Amino acid sequence: MVKLLRYNLPEGQVTEESEVSLADKCLELYLKGLKLGKDLPKTELQPADDLIILYAHTLVSAWKISNDEFHLYKAVVALEVALTHSQQAYQIRLTLIRIYHLLGGIFCNPLLTGSSRMNQVPPRLRWSTTAG
């Protein structure tokens, strides 16, 4: 439902405050959703992974509106933590790499872009890690 709320907002209603508010809601739901996957093996994805990706996307949108890099840093921290819970989530990994690129790439975690990690990403998605 949160995804529908996010993508069905008229363009005039998208503000920094609305994006941050929606991001906070996504983070709250993600943290609650982690409880559902607490007993899953490390190789499984968490059921709430989509919510943390949506959290990051709304913060990127808030950054685009306000040009405040703090939103990007919040997204990076949340995605890095999410990777500890869902180590095989390449969507989280790719979103994180893209945000590091927005920040200039100077903070990029080498474990994200190392060949051992990117070999697990399907070839049709690899272009996303190098596109500027």
C-alpha positions in Angstrom: 0.0 0.0 0.0 2.9 2.4 0.8 4.2 1.9 -2.8 0.8 2.9 -4.2 0.7 6.0 -2.0 4.2 7.0 -3.2 3.6 6.6 -6.9 0.1 7.9 -7.1 0.8 11.3 -5.6 0.2 14.2 -8.0 3.4 16.0 -8.9 2.3 19.2 -7.1 1.9 17.4 -3.8 5.4 15.9 -3.8 7.4 18.1 -1.3 10.5 17.5 0.8 8.3 17.2 3.9 6.0 14.6 2.2 8.9 12.5 1.0 10.6 12.5 4.4 7.3 11.7 6.1 6.7 8.8 3.7 10.4 7.6 4.2 9.9 7.6 7.9 6.8 5.5 7.5 8.7 3.0 5.3 11.5 2.7 7.8 9.0 2.1 10.6 7.3 -0.6 8.6 10.7 -2.1 7.5 11.8 -2.4 11.1 8.6 -4.1 12.0 8.9 -6.4 9.0 12.4 -7.5 10.1 10.7 -9.4 12.9 8.9 -11.6 10.3 12.2 -12.8 8.8 14.3 -13.1 12.0 14.5 -16.9 11.7 15.3 -17.0 8.0 18.7 -18.4 6.9 21.3 -15.7 5.9 20.9 -16.7 2.3 17.2 -15.7 2.2 15.9 -12.2 1.4 14.0 -10.4 4.1 10.2 -10.0 3.4 10.5 -6.2 4.1 13.4 -5.5 1.7 11.1 -3.6 -0.7 10.3 -1.1 2.1 13.9 -0.2 2.7 14.5 0.3 -1.0 11.4 2.6 -1.1 12.8 4.4 1.9 16.0 5.1 0.0 14.1 6.2 -3.1 12.0 8.7 -1.2 15.0 10.1 0.5 16.7 10.5 -2.9 13.6 12.3 -4.1 13.7 14.6 -1.0 17.4 15.3 -1.8 16.5 16.2 -5.4 13.9 18.7 -4.1 16.0 20.2 -1.3 19.6 19.5 -2.4 20.3 18.5 1.2 22.8 15.7 1.2 21.8 14.6 4.7 18.9 12.7 3.1 21.4 10.7 1.0 23.5 9.9 4.1 20.4 8.6 5.9 19.6 6.4 3.0 23.2 5.0 2.9 23.1 4.2 6.6 19.8 2.4 6.3 20.8 0.4 3.2 24.1 -0.6 4.8 22.3 -1.9 7.8 19.7 -3.6 5.6 22.6 -5.5 3.9 23.5 -7.0 7.2 20.0 -8.5 7.4 19.7 -9.5 3.8 23.2 -10.1 2.4 22.0 -11.4 -1.0 19.7 -8.5 -1.8 21.2 -7.2 -5.0 18.5 -4.5 -5.4 19.6 -3.0 -2.1 23.2 -3.3 -3.2 22.6 -1.6 -6.5 20.5 1.2 -4.9 23.3 1.7 -2.4 25.9 2.0 -5.2 23.8 4.5 -7.0 23.5 6.7 -3.9 27.3 6.4 -3.4 27.7 7.7 -6.9 25.4 10.6 -6.2 27.6 11.4 -3.2 30.7 11.4 -5.5 31.7 7.8 -4.9 34.3 8.7 -2.4 32.7 6.8 0.4 31.8 3.7 -1.6 32.3 0.4 0.3 34.7 -1.7 -1.8 32.9 -4.8 -0.8 29.9 -3.6 -2.8 31.7 -3.3 -6.1 34.2 -6.1 -5.7 34.0 -8.8 -8.4 33.0 -11.5 -6.0 29.8 -9.5 -5.1 28.9 -8.3 -8.6 29.2 -11.8 -10.1 26.0 -12.6 -8.2 24.1 -9.9 -10.1 22.3 -11.0 -13.3 24.2 -9.6 -16.4 21.2 -7.5 -17.5 21.4 -5.5 -14.3 25.2 -5.0 -14.2 25.0 -1.8 -16.3 23.3 -0.1 -13.4 26.4 -0.1 -11.4 28.5 1.8 -13.9 25.9 4.1 -15.4 26.5 7.6 -14.2 
